[in-house]
Amino acid sequence: MAGEKPHYDALPMHFGMNLASAIGGEEFMGITLTAVVIDGDHAFFDAGALHGRSQAQQGIQFSRDKADVPDGARVAMVFLGVRDTEPETAHYEGMIACALLIDRAAGTGWRDLTQEAMAMRRVLDGTVNLDDLTAGERAALQRALEEPLGGALWRNTDAARQAAVRGPIQEVSA
């Protein structure tokens, strides 16, 4: 079925959940590492991306050569670092975007494993780099980041990181 978007099973999140249940992931050096997968205008937390097993990646044979996936659709993964575990103080810290190409019909995809590994490491240091995200991907990412724990993580995140998610201001000519 060409052109049909896949269905992802995103779990509902609410303030009563603890951080591990709300976003999944693994803890390193006091930071919970997790990921948001953005496929079109749909974004969802999927800690499986830390191991190359996100819902978007399942059933796909990946190549290291983009030329092997000429009809691939862009899927973005944003690796996230969350500092602290209590809703009152937990906040997003590191955020780095990586892109994949996926051709669901052919069951093939492209990804840069080195870039993903480096991104996960740099997220632990609090690095933020979302430059490659489109405006639509940024909007989807922000919606996903505002969801866990009743929005507490997003509210606790500093203004500079929130601005990085929103992206550069686009000037409109009159």
N, C-alpha and C positions, 0 to 999 in steps of 0.2 A: 504494500500500500504506500505508494510514493507520496511524499508531502505530508503524510500524517504524523502528527507529533506524538511521541511516546508518552505513556502515562507513568508518573512517578508517584510512589506512595510516601507522601510527606506526613509526618506525625504532627498532630496539633500540639501546640506548646502553650503553657499557662504559668502564671506566677507561682503556683504551688509546687512546681517541679524543681528539682535540684539541677545544678548546672550540667552534670553528667547526663541526666535524662533528657534535658532540654536540647542540648547541642551535640552530645556524643563527643568523641575524640579521645585523645590520650594526653596525660600530663607529663610535662618535661620542665624541669627547673622552675616549678611553681606556675607554669603557664599551661593552660589547656589548649592543645593544638587540634583544630578541626577544619572543616572546609564547607563552603557553599558552592554548589554547582548551579550554573546559570545556563539554561537552554532556552534561547529565545527570550520571552518575557517571563519565563517561569524560573524561579530561584528557590533552592531548598538546601537545608543543612544535610550533608551526607559525609559522615566521618569515614566512610568506606573509601573516599577519594585519597585518603592518606596512604592507602595500600594499593591504589590503582583498581579499586573495586566499587566505585560509585555506581549508582543505578544506571547512570548514563553510559558507563563503560562496560557494563555486563554484556557478554555475548559478542564483543568487538575484538577483532584481531588487530593489534596495533603495529604500525611500522615506524621506523625512524626517518623515513623519507616521505616528505609531503607529496611528492609526485605520485606515490602509490594510492593517494586518496583524492583524485581530481574532482569528485563530486561531493566532497565532505562538507558538512555544515559545521559552523563554528559553535563550540560549546566552551564556556569559560568556567574555570575553577578558581575560586578565591580561597587561598589558605589563610586561616585566621588564628591569631593568638589571643586567648582570653585570660586576663590576669585576675586572680582571686576567685573565690568560689561562692561567696555570699551575695545574694541579690542586691544588697545595699551598697556593695563596693565593687562587684565584678564589672569589668569593662573590656571592650575590644582594644587590643594594643597593636599587634602587627597584622598587616593585611597585604597580601601579594597575589596578583592575578596571573594566571597561566591560561593559555588557549589550547584547545584540542580541535581536531577536525574529525568528524564522525560521519561515515556513510552507512546509515543503518541498513539500507537495501542490500548493500554489498557485504555488510558485516565487517567493514574495515575502518581503520582510523589512524590518525597520526597524533603523536604526542612527543614531547621533549622531556624524557625522564630526568636528565641532568638539570634542566630548568626547574622542574617540580621539586627535586630534592634540595636544590639550593634555596628555592622559595620557602620551603618548610623550615629550613635552618635559619634563614634571615627573619622569618616571622617571629621566631623565639627571641630575637634581639629587638623586637619592636619596630622593624622596618615596615614602611608603608609604600607600596608602589602599585597603583591601580591605573596607570597611564594608558594601558592598552584596552581598557574597557570602553565600550560604546556608551552613549547616553542611555540607551534602553537597558543595557546590562547594569549600569550604575543604578538606575531606578529600581530594577528588580532586586539588586543586591541590597539596597537600602530597605526595601519592604521586608526582605528576609531578616536583616539585622535588627529591625524594629520589633520582631515578633517574640523571641524567647523571653521568658520570665516577665511577661506583661510589659515589655519594652524597657525593663530596667537596665539591661546591658547597654542599649543604645543611649539612654539618658545619662548613664554614668561615663560614657566615652567622651573624651575631650573634643573641643570644637575643631581642632586642626584635623583630627582623624575623621570626624563627621564631614568636614568640608572636602577631604580627599575622596570620600565615597560619592559625594554629590558631583564632584568634578569641577573643571574650570567653568567659569561664567562665560556663557556664549553671548557675544555682543550682537545685537540685532540692529540693523540699519533702518532708519526711519523712512 
